[in-house]
Amino acid sequence: MSYEKTTEGIRISVRPDFSVLHSDPGQSRFVFTYSVQMENQGEESVQLLFRHWLIHDSDGEDSEVDGEGVVGEQPTLDPGYSHHYQSFCVLSSPIGFMEGYYTFVDSDGREFKVTVPRFDLRAPWGGDSASISGSLN
């Protein structure tokens, strides 16, 4: 499943996946990968400066991650261009979600936030939709 959101002409698409290979349910280690594509649909170049993530684990653990760029890069997106990267997170339960925002700067030096849509993290044996929404609310 893919999640998409456009803010100020920047379209963010996220596709999460569960990594069976790197997970160890017996040790409460559930690894999720996610691919992000950011596309500049606006009329001027912008540069990614920072990221902010809220990571929610259904066992009640929430964490926030702030940092410069993504995977060591602060890409500049010209109009019509996109940037793609992959990353991962580790949860202690089979169900959770992530959401957040990126901070970009335009050619005039104006900083603005671009929303990353909330996306579900769900192991194949993580339960049904009713139990997921109940455990996350």
N, C-alpha and C positions, 0 to 999 in steps of 0.2 A: 504494500500500500504506500502511496506517495501523498505527502502533505504539502500544500502550497499556500503562500501568502505573498501579496504584493504591497509594499509600503513605499511611498514616494518614488515610484518608478523602478524599484528594485524587487524583482521576483525571487523569492526563496523557495526552493523545492527540497524536501527531505525525504529520504527513503531509508527507514530503519530495517535492520535484520538481526536475527538471533544467531550467535556464533556457537554452534554445537561443539566445534573443535576446541575452542578455548574456554568453554564453560565446564564447571564441575559442581553439579547440583548437590552432591553429597557434602561438599564443603561450603555450600551456600554462595557459590560464585557463578553468576549469570552474566555473560559478556554479550553486549549488544554493539553491533557496528551501525554506522549511519553514513550515508552519502548525502552531501549537500551540494546543490548547484545554486549559485547566485547569478542572476542575469540582470544587466542594466537595460531596462526598457525606456529609460529617460533620454534626455537630449544633451546631457553633459557628462563628462568623465567624473567618476567618484572613486575614492580610495577607502578600503576597509581599514579601520584603525584598531577596534577592540571587539571582543566578544563577551557576552554575559549569558551564562546558562543557569537554569534552575533544574536540578535533577531530583526527581521524586521516586523513591523506592516504596513499594506498597507495605513494607514492614515498618514504615514510619520514618525512615531516614531521609532527610532532605539535605541536599548540598548545593552550594552555589560555586560557580567557577567563573572567574574573571581573568582576562588576559589580553595581551596584544595579539591582533591578527588571528589567523587560524593555521594550525600546524606549521608555525614558524614563518608564515607569509602575511603580508599586508598588501594584497593585490589591488591594482588599479583597474577599474572596469570602464572601458570606453563605451559609448552608446552602442547597443546591439551586441556587446560581448558578454561572456559569462566566465565564471571561475568555478571549478569543481574540486572538492576535496572529500576525503574519507577520514573518519575518526571512530572512536569507540568509547563506551563507558562500561563500568562493572557495577552490577547491583548485587545485593545479598538476597533478593527474592526474584521470582520469575516474572513479576509484573511491575511496571513503573511508567514514567513518562518524562520527557524533557521539553523544555520551552525556553525562550530567551529572546535576545536581540543582538544585533551587530550595530556598532557605531561606525558610521561612514563620515567622510568629509568631502564636500564638493570643491570645485575650482575656486570658489570665493572664500573658502575657509570655514564655511558653515558646517557644523557637525549636526548629524541627525541620526535617529535610531530607526533601524529596520527590524521589524518583528520576525522572529523565527516561530512558525506555527507550532503549537503543542503537538507532539507526536508520541504515540504509544510505544512502549517497549514491552513485548509480551513473548515469553518462551512458549513453544508449542504446547506444553502441558500446563500453561499458566492459568487455566480456568476459563470460564465463559465470560461474555461481555457483561452480564448482570453482576457477577461477582467482582469484575474489574472496576466497574463504575462505583460499586458500593465500597470497595476497598480504597479508592482514590478520593472519595469525597469526605 
